[in-house]
Amino acid sequence: MKNKKSGQAPAKKALLQVKNSKKKVALTKDKKAKSKDQKPAKALKIRFLGGVGEIGKNMTALEFGRDIIVIDAGLTFPGDNMPGVDLVIPDVTYLKENLSRIKGIIITHGHEDHIGSLPYILKEISAPIFGTKLTLTLIENKLKEHRLDGVSLNCIKPSTTVKLGCFTIEFINVNHSIAGAVALSITTPVGVVFHSGDFKIDYTPVNGETMDLARIAEIGKKGVLLLMADSTNIEIEGVTISESAVKETLDHVFSDNAKKRLIIATFASNVHRLQQILDLAKKHKRKVAFSGRSMINIADAASRIGELNIPDGLIVDVEKIKNYKDNQIVIVSTGTQGEPMSALTRMASGEFNKVVVGKNDTVVISASVIPGNEKMIYGVINNLYRLGAEVIYESLEPIHASGHACQGELKTLISLIKPKFFIPVHGEYRHLTKHARLAHSLGVKETNTLIAEIGDTVELTQRQMKRGEKIKAGSRFVDGVGIDGEDSFVLRDRRHLSEDGLVVVVVGVDEFSAELSSVEIIGKGLVFSEEMINDAKSHLVHVLTSIDLRKVSDESELAAIIRRGLKNYIFKATKKNPMILPVVMVV
């Protein structure tokens, strides 16, 4: 018996081991099967079409599954390397390829670098637009100018929410240099994304509506996955001065120049600054004349919706200022950045017949100089001094309050939001880098910060943030009524002409004998002396008489021979490579 039992026990044990091993194999297979069936967590894709690595041209798309929302649609102005270009707007090729997925365009505020490209992209993309009252009023004016009808404009108020596809967007009041600015708290399937828009923290704003820090703190307590924040003033320590502080300086300017005429240049979109100037003009018993089309348009739009209060009888037409004494008038003008066609620039150059600047004028430039515009604005200031005027500008007086947060306010925002991930936006690369370092110093892991560039896709889940695919993005150029891409032949030709000039070669060929009858060479935009022209003619005549023109197939082939014949010769003579334009005349 014992032998049988002892003989059976190992057999049963072996059998159990086989059964158990089969179960383990089956369980392992089941787990593998389940892991294959489980799809990886979907990521929120943030696609940067503008506004990173640059100041201006802001545009960002958030995408999850089949849904896309777009934040802002701005423009920037051309640099010195873009001759003849009027405006620079984002390349929206990716959005055009995904038209049916776009649920809406959300605008944070009404500055050109956030709304300026709308009239152009809305000709290619149909999507509802969401913004505050003043923002939509300014957009509506633009759409009328471009004769765009049927665009869905949806007015929202701060503290309200809008659902677009899988995204829920809450609009939060912030302070900026234009009324109606908002930040965005966007609830997505992976978590909350907070976009600051352009902002500063002003505890004494002109309209009394402070930034909603209490609500921002609540959102931060609930948990924010990603913060994207304005980086413009990251290099400036402390905090931005209040808009109300500017009023004190302006009040002194009015008092100190009681016998003079005042000309105040400011950003037309800064409705709060305009309100302060109007209030001071009334206090000091002066009439106000607006000068500059954008100034007139924005003042009219803001007054229509109640954002600007204009006392009855205060405004006079700029053409009627000659009916008033100097101490009875203040002219409010555009041109704070020395823009060539602005009212102030034309006054300074003596080309504005409605306003002739003289010794009894005090000109106030109530704005900071945007980097890159220094040469133009200081040129305007010098010209104003030449005309005898006194000029007050930022380096002399606290005459301007920025609309962008400095380091102190940026620290406050990051500390209230407490984001897991951080992407700095709205700044050149150095701004973005310094802002990322600031976030790291406040507790955001260095590995959880990312500096994006135009064309980048950032993939975001609850656990990680990483770079994804590159998309077609960049700049397009508005030139008159046309729009061209970054690889524009027109722009390349203009650059060529601006750098090396143009040589026009007119060659006459006898229709019957096919003999050379005349050669004329005209140089434009390069130093090309009469002696050089005569030598070039002789050289070209030698080239053309050394070949049988009867064997040249057509005028385009002859034009190519002329270009080849002159190119090297002109370069040796001038050390320039001008555009050569042959004109062949059969006579």
C-alpha positions as CSV (number, residue, x, y, z in Angstrom):
1,M,0.0,0.0,0.0
2,K,2.7,2.4,1.0
3,N,4.6,1.5,-2.1
4,K,1.5,2.2,-4.2
5,K,0.8,5.5,-2.5
6,S,4.4,6.5,-2.7
7,G,4.5,5.5,-6.3
8,Q,1.3,7.4,-7.2
9,A,2.2,10.6,-5.3
10,P,5.0,11.7,-7.7
11,A,2.8,10.9,-10.6
12,K,-0.1,13.1,-9.3
13,K,2.4,15.8,-8.5
14,A,3.9,15.7,-12.0
15,L,0.4,15.8,-13.5
16,L,-0.6,18.8,-11.3
17,Q,2.6,20.6,-12.4
18,V,1.8,20.0,-16.1
19,K,-1.8,21.3,-15.5
20,N,-0.6,24.3,-13.6
21,S,2.1,25.1,-16.3
22,K,-0.6,24.9,-18.9
23,K,-2.8,27.3,-17.0
24,K,0.2,29.7,-16.6
25,V,0.9,29.5,-20.4
26,A,-2.8,30.1,-21.1
27,L,-2.9,33.1,-18.7
28,T,0.3,34.5,-20.3
29,K,-1.3,34.1,-23.7
30,D,-4.5,35.8,-22.5
31,K,-2.5,38.7,-21.0
32,K,-0.5,39.1,-24.3
33,A,-3.8,39.0,-26.2
34,K,-5.3,41.6,-24.0
35,S,-2.3,43.8,-24.2
36,K,-2.5,43.6,-28.0
37,D,-6.1,44.5,-28.0
38,Q,-5.6,47.5,-25.7
39,K,-4.8,50.6,-27.8
40,P,-2.2,53.1,-26.4
41,A,-3.7,56.2,-24.8
42,K,-4.5,58.9,-27.3
43,A,-2.4,62.1,-27.1
44,L,-3.4,65.7,-27.4
45,K,-1.5,67.2,-30.3
46,I,-0.5,70.8,-30.1
47,R,0.6,72.2,-33.4
48,F,2.5,75.5,-33.6
49,L,1.8,77.5,-36.7
50,G,3.2,80.8,-35.4
51,G,4.1,82.8,-32.3
52,V,7.1,80.8,-31.1
53,G,10.6,81.8,-31.9
54,E,9.1,85.2,-32.9
55,I,7.0,88.0,-31.5
56,G,3.9,88.2,-33.6
57,K,2.0,86.0,-36.1
58,N,0.4,84.0,-33.2
59,M,-1.4,80.8,-34.1
60,T,-1.7,77.4,-32.3
61,A,-3.9,74.4,-33.1
62,L,-5.0,71.9,-30.5
63,E,-6.0,68.5,-31.9
64,F,-7.5,65.4,-30.3
65,G,-9.0,62.6,-32.4
66,R,-11.1,64.2,-35.1
67,D,-11.4,67.6,-33.4
68,I,-9.3,70.7,-33.9
69,I,-9.5,74.1,-32.3
70,V,-7.3,77.1,-33.3
71,I,-6.1,79.8,-30.9
72,D,-5.5,83.2,-32.5
73,A,-4.7,84.1,-36.1
74,G,-2.2,86.9,-36.1
75,L,0.2,88.6,-38.5
76,T,3.6,90.4,-38.2
77,F,5.2,93.1,-40.3
78,P,7.9,92.6,-42.9
79,G,11.6,93.0,-42.1
80,D,14.3,94.7,-44.1
81,N,14.9,91.5,-46.1
82,M,11.3,91.5,-47.5
83,P,11.2,94.4,-49.9
84,G,7.7,95.4,-51.1
85,V,5.9,93.0,-48.7
86,D,3.0,94.5,-46.8
87,L,2.2,91.8,-44.2
88,V,3.4,88.4,-43.1
89,I,0.8,85.8,-42.1
90,P,1.0,82.1,-41.0
91,D,1.1,79.3,-43.5
92,V,-2.2,77.4,-42.9
93,T,-1.6,74.5,-45.2
94,Y,-2.2,72.0,-42.4
95,L,-5.5,73.5,-41.5
96,K,-6.6,73.6,-45.2
97,E,-5.8,69.9,-45.4
98,N,-8.1,69.3,-42.3
99,L,-10.9,71.7,-43.0
100,S,-13.8,69.4,-41.8
101,R,-12.1,68.9,-38.4
102,I,-11.8,72.5,-37.4
103,K,-14.5,73.3,-34.7
104,G,-13.6,76.9,-34.1
105,I,-11.1,79.7,-33.9
106,I,-10.7,81.3,-30.5
107,I,-9.3,84.8,-30.3
108,T,-7.7,85.9,-27.0
109,H,-7.8,89.7,-27.9
110,G,-7.9,92.2,-30.7
111,H,-4.3,93.1,-31.4
112,E,-3.0,92.7,-35.0
113,D,-0.6,89.9,-34.0
114,H,-3.6,87.9,-32.9
115,I,-6.4,88.8,-35.4
116,G,-4.5,90.3,-38.4
117,S,-4.4,87.3,-40.6
118,L,-8.2,86.4,-40.3
119,P,-9.3,88.3,-43.4
120,Y,-6.8,86.2,-45.5
121,I,-7.2,82.8,-43.9
122,L,-11.0,83.0,-43.8
123,K,-10.9,83.0,-47.6
124,E,-9.4,79.5,-47.3
125,I,-10.9,78.2,-44.1
126,S,-14.5,78.3,-42.9
127,A,-14.8,78.1,-39.1
128,P,-16.8,80.0,-36.4
129,I,-14.9,82.6,-34.5
130,F,-15.1,83.2,-30.7
131,G,-14.0,86.4,-28.9
132,T,-15.1,89.2,-26.6
133,K,-17.2,92.2,-27.8
134,L,-14.3,94.6,-28.7
135,T,-12.3,91.8,-30.3
136,L,-15.2,90.8,-32.5
137,T,-16.0,94.5,-33.3
138,L,-12.4,94.9,-34.6
139,I,-12.6,91.7,-36.5
140,E,-15.9,92.7,-38.1
141,N,-14.4,95.9,-39.3
142,K,-11.6,94.0,-41.0
143,L,-14.0,91.5,-42.6
144,K,-16.1,94.4,-44.0
145,E,-12.9,96.0,-45.6
146,H,-12.2,92.7,-47.3
147,R,-15.9,92.2,-48.2
148,L,-16.1,88.9,-46.4
149,D,-19.7,87.9,-45.5
150,G,-21.2,85.0,-43.8
151,V,-18.5,84.5,-41.1
152,S,-19.9,83.2,-37.8
153,L,-18.9,85.6,-35.1
154,N,-19.7,84.4,-31.6
155,C,-19.5,86.9,-28.7
156,I,-18.4,85.5,-25.3
157,K,-18.0,87.1,-21.9
158,P,-15.3,86.3,-19.4
159,S,-16.3,83.5,-17.0
160,T,-18.3,81.7,-19.6
161,T,-17.6,78.4,-21.3
162,V,-18.0,77.1,-24.9
163,K,-17.9,73.4,-25.9
164,L,-16.3,72.7,-29.3
165,G,-16.1,69.0,-30.1
166,C,-14.2,67.3,-27.3
167,F,-12.8,70.6,-26.0
168,T,-14.5,72.8,-23.3
169,I,-13.0,76.3,-23.3
170,E,-13.4,78.7,-20.3
171,F,-12.7,82.4,-20.9
172,I,-10.9,84.2,-18.1
173,N,-10.6,88.0,-17.8
174,V,-7.0,89.3,-17.9
175,N,-5.4,92.7,-18.1
176,H,-3.6,93.8,-21.2
177,S,-3.1,97.0,-23.3
178,I,-6.4,96.4,-25.0
179,A,-9.8,95.8,-23.5
180,G,-11.5,92.4,-23.8
181,A,-8.3,90.3,-23.4
182,V,-8.8,86.8,-22.0
183,A,-6.9,83.7,-21.0
184,L,-8.2,80.2,-21.8
185,S,-8.7,77.2,-19.6
186,I,-9.2,74.3,-22.0
187,T,-10.5,71.0,-20.7
188,T,-9.3,68.2,-23.0
189,P,-9.6,64.4,-22.8
190,V,-6.1,64.2,-21.4
191,G,-6.4,67.1,-18.9
192,V,-6.6,70.9,-18.6
193,V,-4.5,73.1,-20.8
194,F,-4.1,76.8,-19.7
195,H,-3.2,79.4,-22.3
196,S,-2.4,82.8,-20.8
197,G,-2.9,84.9,-23.9
198,D,-1.1,88.2,-23.6
199,F,-1.5,89.5,-20.1
200,K,-0.2,91.5,-17.2
201,I,-1.4,91.7,-13.6
202,D,-2.8,95.2,-13.0
203,Y,-4.4,95.8,-9.6
204,T,-5.6,99.3,-10.6
205,P,-6.8,99.0,-14.2
206,V,-8.5,101.9,-15.9
207,N,-11.8,100.1,-16.3
208,G,-11.7,98.6,-12.8
209,E,-11.8,95.0,-14.0
210,T,-8.8,93.2,-12.5
211,M,-7.4,89.9,-13.7
212,D,-9.4,87.0,-12.3
213,L,-6.6,85.6,-10.1
214,A,-9.1,83.9,-7.8
215,R,-10.5,81.7,-10.6
216,I,-7.0,81.0,-11.9
217,A,-6.0,79.8,-8.4
218,E,-9.1,77.5,-8.4
219,I,-8.2,76.0,-11.7
220,G,-4.6,75.5,-10.4
221,K,-5.9,73.6,-7.3
222,K,-7.9,71.3,-9.5
223,G,-4.9,70.4,-11.5
224,V,-3.4,71.8,-14.8
225,L,-1.6,69.5,-17.1
226,L,0.0,72.1,-19.3
227,L,0.6,75.9,-19.1
228,M,1.4,77.9,-22.2
229,A,2.3,81.5,-21.2
230,D,3.3,84.8,-22.7
231,S,7.1,85.3,-22.7
232,T,7.5,88.8,-24.1
233,N,8.8,90.6,-20.9
234,I,10.6,87.7,-19.4
235,E,13.9,89.6,-19.4
236,I,12.5,92.4,-17.2
237,E,12.6,92.0,-13.5
238,G,9.8,93.1,-11.1
239,V,6.3,93.9,-12.3
240,T,4.7,96.0,-15.0
241,I,3.5,99.4,-13.9
242,S,-0.2,100.0,-13.8
243,E,-2.0,101.7,-16.7
244,S,-3.3,104.1,-14.0
245,A,0.2,105.3,-13.3
246,V,0.5,106.6,-16.9
247,K,-2.4,109.0,-16.3
248,E,-0.4,110.8,-13.6
249,T,2.4,111.4,-16.0
250,L,0.1,112.6,-18.7
251,D,-1.7,114.9,-16.3
252,H,1.6,116.6,-15.5
253,V,2.3,116.9,-19.3
254,F,-1.0,118.7,-19.8
255,S,-0.3,121.0,-16.8
256,D,3.4,121.7,-17.8
257,N,2.4,122.5,-21.4
258,A,-0.6,124.6,-20.6
259,K,0.2,127.2,-23.3
260,K,1.4,124.7,-26.0
261,R,-0.4,122.5,-28.4
262,L,-0.2,118.8,-27.5
263,I,0.3,115.9,-30.0
264,I,0.1,112.5,-28.3
265,A,1.0,109.4,-30.3
266,T,-0.2,106.1,-28.9
267,F,-1.3,102.6,-30.1
268,A,-4.8,103.0,-31.6
269,S,-5.8,99.7,-30.0
270,N,-5.0,100.8,-26.4
271,V,-8.5,101.9,-25.7
272,H,-7.8,102.5,-22.0
273,R,-5.0,104.9,-22.9
274,L,-7.3,106.7,-25.3
275,Q,-9.9,107.0,-22.4
276,Q,-7.3,108.6,-20.1
277,I,-6.3,111.1,-22.8
278,L,-10.0,112.0,-23.4
279,D,-10.6,112.4,-19.7
280,L,-7.5,114.7,-19.2
281,A,-8.5,116.7,-22.3
282,K,-11.9,117.4,-20.8
283,K,-10.3,118.3,-17.4
284,H,-7.8,120.7,-19.0
285,K,-10.5,122.2,-21.3
286,R,-9.0,121.0,-24.6
287,K,-10.7,119.6,-27.7
288,V,-9.5,116.3,-29.2
289,A,-8.7,115.6,-32.8
290,F,-8.0,112.1,-33.9
291,S,-5.4,111.6,-36.7
292,G,-4.7,108.4,-38.5
293,R,-7.2,106.0,-40.1
294,S,-6.7,103.2,-37.5
295,M,-7.1,105.7,-34.7
296,I,-10.4,106.9,-36.0
297,N,-11.7,103.4,-36.8
298,I,-10.9,101.9,-33.4
299,A,-12.2,105.0,-31.4
300,D,-15.4,104.7,-33.4
301,A,-15.7,100.9,-32.8
302,A,-14.9,101.1,-29.1
303,S,-17.4,104.0,-28.5
304,R,-20.2,102.1,-30.3
305,I,-19.9,99.2,-27.9
306,G,-19.4,101.2,-24.8
307,E,-15.7,100.5,-24.3
308,L,-14.8,104.1,-24.9
309,N,-16.7,107.0,-23.3
310,I,-16.4,110.1,-25.5
311,P,-18.0,113.3,-23.8
312,D,-20.3,115.2,-26.1
313,G,-18.6,118.1,-28.0
314,L,-15.1,116.9,-27.2
315,I,-14.1,115.6,-30.6
316,V,-13.3,118.0,-33.5
317,D,-12.2,117.1,-37.1
318,V,-8.5,117.4,-37.6
319,E,-9.1,119.7,-40.5
320,K,-10.8,122.2,-38.1
321,I,-7.9,122.5,-35.6
322,K,-6.8,125.8,-37.2
323,N,-10.0,127.3,-35.7
324,Y,-8.6,126.7,-32.2
325,K,-5.7,128.2,-30.2
326,D,-2.8,125.9,-29.5
327,N,-3.7,125.5,-25.8
328,Q,-7.2,124.5,-26.8
329,I,-6.4,121.4,-28.7
330,V,-4.8,118.0,-28.3
331,I,-4.1,115.8,-31.4
332,V,-4.2,112.0,-30.8
333,S,-2.2,110.3,-33.5
334,T,-0.9,107.0,-34.8
335,G,2.8,106.4,-35.5
336,T,4.5,105.3,-32.2
337,Q,6.8,103.0,-34.1
338,G,7.8,105.4,-36.8
339,E,5.7,103.6,-39.4
340,P,6.5,105.3,-42.8
341,M,2.9,106.2,-43.7
342,S,1.6,106.9,-40.1
343,A,0.3,110.4,-39.2
344,L,3.2,111.2,-36.8
345,T,5.9,110.2,-39.3
346,R,4.3,112.4,-42.0
347,M,4.0,115.3,-39.5
348,A,7.7,114.9,-38.7
349,S,8.7,115.0,-42.3
350,G,6.5,118.0,-43.1
351,E,4.3,115.9,-45.5
352,F,1.0,116.2,-43.5
353,N,-0.7,119.4,-44.5
354,K,-3.4,119.1,-41.9
355,V,-0.9,119.4,-39.0
356,V,2.2,121.6,-39.3
357,V,4.6,121.0,-36.4
358,G,6.4,124.0,-34.9
359,K,8.1,125.5,-31.8
360,N,4.8,125.7,-29.8
361,D,4.2,121.9,-30.0
362,T,4.9,119.3,-27.4
363,V,4.9,115.7,-28.9
364,V,4.3,112.8,-26.5
365,I,5.1,109.3,-27.7
366,S,3.1,107.2,-25.3
367,A,4.5,103.7,-26.2
368,S,7.7,101.7,-25.9
369,V,9.9,101.1,-28.9
370,I,9.3,97.6,-30.3
371,P,12.7,95.9,-30.9
372,G,13.8,96.4,-34.5
373,N,11.9,99.8,-34.8
374,E,14.5,101.9,-33.0
375,K,16.0,103.4,-36.2
376,M,12.6,104.5,-37.5
377,I,11.2,106.0,-34.3
378,Y,14.4,107.8,-33.4
379,G,14.5,109.2,-36.9
380,V,11.0,110.6,-36.3
381,I,12.1,112.1,-33.0
382,N,15.1,113.8,-34.6
383,N,12.9,115.3,-37.3
384,L,10.4,116.6,-34.7
385,Y,13.3,118.3,-32.9
386,R,14.4,119.8,-36.2
387,L,11.0,121.4,-36.6
388,G,11.4,123.0,-33.2
389,A,9.0,120.7,-31.2
390,E,9.6,119.4,-27.7
391,V,9.4,115.6,-27.6
392,I,8.6,113.4,-24.5
393,Y,9.2,109.7,-24.9
394,E,9.7,106.6,-22.8
395,S,13.4,107.1,-22.0
396,L,12.6,110.5,-20.5
397,E,9.3,109.9,-18.7
398,P,7.2,106.9,-17.5
399,I,4.8,107.6,-20.3
400,H,3.9,104.1,-21.2
401,A,2.8,100.9,-19.4
402,S,3.5,97.6,-21.1
403,G,0.6,95.2,-21.6
404,H,2.9,92.2,-21.0
405,A,3.8,90.5,-17.7
406,C,7.3,90.9,-16.3
407,Q,9.2,88.3,-14.3
408,G,7.2,89.0,-11.0
409,E,3.8,88.4,-12.7
410,L,5.0,85.4,-14.6
411,K,6.1,83.9,-11.3
412,T,2.7,84.6,-9.8
413,L,0.9,82.8,-12.8
414,I,3.1,79.7,-12.7
415,S,2.8,79.5,-8.9
416,L,-1.0,79.7,-9.1
417,I,-1.4,77.3,-12.0
418,K,1.2,74.7,-10.7
419,P,1.4,73.0,-14.1
420,K,2.8,69.5,-14.6
421,F,4.1,70.5,-18.1
422,F,5.2,74.0,-19.4
423,I,5.6,75.4,-22.9
424,P,6.6,79.1,-23.2
425,V,5.0,81.0,-26.1
426,H,4.9,84.5,-27.6
427,G,8.6,85.3,-27.7
428,E,11.8,84.9,-29.6
429,Y,14.0,81.9,-28.8
430,R,15.9,83.7,-26.0
431,H,12.6,84.7,-24.3
432,L,11.3,81.1,-24.5
433,T,14.5,79.7,-23.0
434,K,14.6,82.1,-20.1
435,H,10.9,81.5,-19.4
436,A,11.4,77.7,-19.3
437,R,14.3,78.3,-16.8
438,L,12.0,80.4,-14.7
439,A,9.4,77.6,-14.6
440,H,12.1,75.1,-13.7
441,S,13.2,77.4,-10.7
442,L,9.5,77.3,-9.5
443,G,9.3,73.6,-9.3
444,V,8.4,72.4,-12.9
445,K,10.7,69.6,-13.8
446,E,13.3,70.5,-16.4
447,T,12.2,67.4,-18.4
448,N,8.6,68.6,-18.3
449,T,9.4,71.9,-20.1
450,L,9.7,72.2,-23.9
451,I,10.7,75.0,-26.3
452,A,8.7,74.7,-29.5
453,E,9.4,76.1,-32.9
454,I,7.1,76.8,-35.8
455,G,6.0,73.6,-37.5
456,D,6.5,71.5,-34.3
457,T,3.8,69.1,-33.1
458,V,3.9,68.4,-29.3
459,E,2.1,65.2,-28.2
460,L,0.7,65.4,-24.7
461,T,-0.7,62.6,-22.4
462,Q,-1.3,62.6,-18.7
463,R,2.1,61.0,-18.2
464,Q,4.4,62.6,-20.8
465,M,5.0,65.4,-23.3
466,K,7.1,64.7,-26.3
467,R,7.8,66.1,-29.8
468,G,5.8,64.5,-32.6
469,E,5.8,65.0,-36.4
470,K,6.8,68.1,-38.2
471,I,4.1,69.8,-40.3
472,K,4.3,72.3,-43.1
473,A,4.2,75.7,-41.5
474,G,6.0,79.1,-41.7
475,S,5.2,82.4,-43.3
476,R,3.2,83.7,-46.3
477,F,3.6,87.2,-47.7
478,V,0.8,89.6,-48.4
479,D,1.8,91.9,-51.3
480,G,-1.1,94.2,-52.4
481,V,-3.9,91.8,-53.1
482,G,-1.8,88.7,-53.6
483,I,-0.4,86.1,-51.2
484,D,2.8,84.2,-51.8
485,G,4.8,81.6,-49.9
486,E,8.3,81.7,-48.3
487,D,9.8,80.3,-51.5
488,S,8.3,83.2,-53.5
489,F,10.1,83.9,-56.8
490,V,8.8,87.4,-56.6
491,L,10.4,88.0,-53.2
492,R,13.7,86.4,-54.4
493,D,13.7,88.7,-57.4
494,R,13.1,91.8,-55.2
495,R,15.9,90.8,-52.9
496,H,18.1,90.3,-56.0
497,L,17.2,93.7,-57.3
498,S,17.6,95.5,-54.0
499,E,21.1,94.0,-53.4
500,D,22.6,94.0,-56.9
501,G,20.4,96.2,-59.2
502,L,19.2,95.8,-62.7
503,V,20.8,95.9,-66.2
504,V,18.5,96.3,-69.2
505,V,20.0,95.3,-72.5
506,V,18.1,96.4,-75.7
507,V,19.4,94.6,-78.8
508,G,18.1,95.3,-82.3
509,V,18.3,92.6,-85.0
510,D,17.6,93.2,-88.7
511,E,14.6,91.1,-89.7
512,F,15.9,90.2,-93.2
513,S,19.6,90.0,-92.8
514,A,19.6,88.8,-89.1
515,E,22.5,91.2,-88.5
516,L,23.0,93.1,-85.3
517,S,21.7,96.7,-85.8
518,S,22.0,98.3,-82.4
519,V,22.9,97.6,-78.7
520,E,21.8,99.8,-75.7
521,I,22.6,99.1,-72.1
522,I,20.9,100.8,-69.1
523,G,22.0,100.2,-65.5
524,K,19.6,100.8,-62.6
525,G,20.5,100.4,-58.9
526,L,24.2,99.9,-59.3
527,V,27.3,102.0,-59.9
528,F,27.7,101.6,-63.7
529,S,29.7,104.5,-65.2
530,E,29.5,105.6,-68.8
531,E,32.9,104.1,-69.4
532,M,31.7,100.7,-68.0
533,I,28.6,100.9,-70.2
534,N,30.6,101.5,-73.3
535,D,33.0,98.7,-72.5
536,A,30.0,96.3,-71.8
537,K,28.5,97.3,-75.2
538,S,31.8,96.6,-77.0
539,H,32.0,93.2,-75.3
540,L,28.5,92.3,-76.1
541,V,28.8,93.4,-79.7
542,H,31.9,91.2,-80.0
543,V,30.0,88.2,-78.5
544,L,27.0,88.6,-80.8
545,T,29.0,89.2,-84.1
546,S,31.1,86.1,-83.4
547,I,28.0,83.9,-83.9
548,D,25.6,83.4,-86.8
549,L,22.4,85.0,-85.6
550,R,20.5,83.2,-88.4
551,K,21.1,79.9,-86.6
552,V,19.5,81.2,-83.3
553,S,16.1,79.6,-83.1
554,D,14.1,82.3,-81.4
555,E,14.3,85.5,-79.2
556,S,14.4,83.5,-75.9
557,E,17.6,81.7,-77.1
558,L,19.1,85.0,-78.0
559,A,18.2,86.5,-74.7
560,A,20.0,83.6,-73.0
561,I,23.1,84.3,-75.1
562,I,23.0,87.9,-74.0
563,R,22.8,87.0,-70.4
564,R,25.7,84.6,-70.6
565,G,27.7,87.1,-72.6
566,L,27.4,89.9,-70.0
567,K,27.1,88.1,-66.7
568,N,30.8,87.5,-66.0
569,Y,31.9,90.7,-67.6
570,I,29.6,92.9,-65.4
571,F,30.7,91.0,-62.3
572,K,34.4,91.6,-63.0
573,A,33.7,95.3,-63.7
574,T,31.3,96.0,-60.7
575,K,31.8,93.1,-58.2
576,K,28.0,92.8,-58.4
577,N,25.6,90.2,-59.9
578,P,22.7,92.3,-61.1
579,M,19.6,91.0,-62.8
580,I,20.1,91.1,-66.5
581,L,16.9,91.8,-68.5
582,P,17.4,91.4,-72.3
583,V,14.9,93.0,-74.7
584,V,15.2,91.7,-78.3
585,M,13.7,93.9,-81.0
586,V,13.4,92.6,-84.6
587,V,13.5,95.7,-86.9
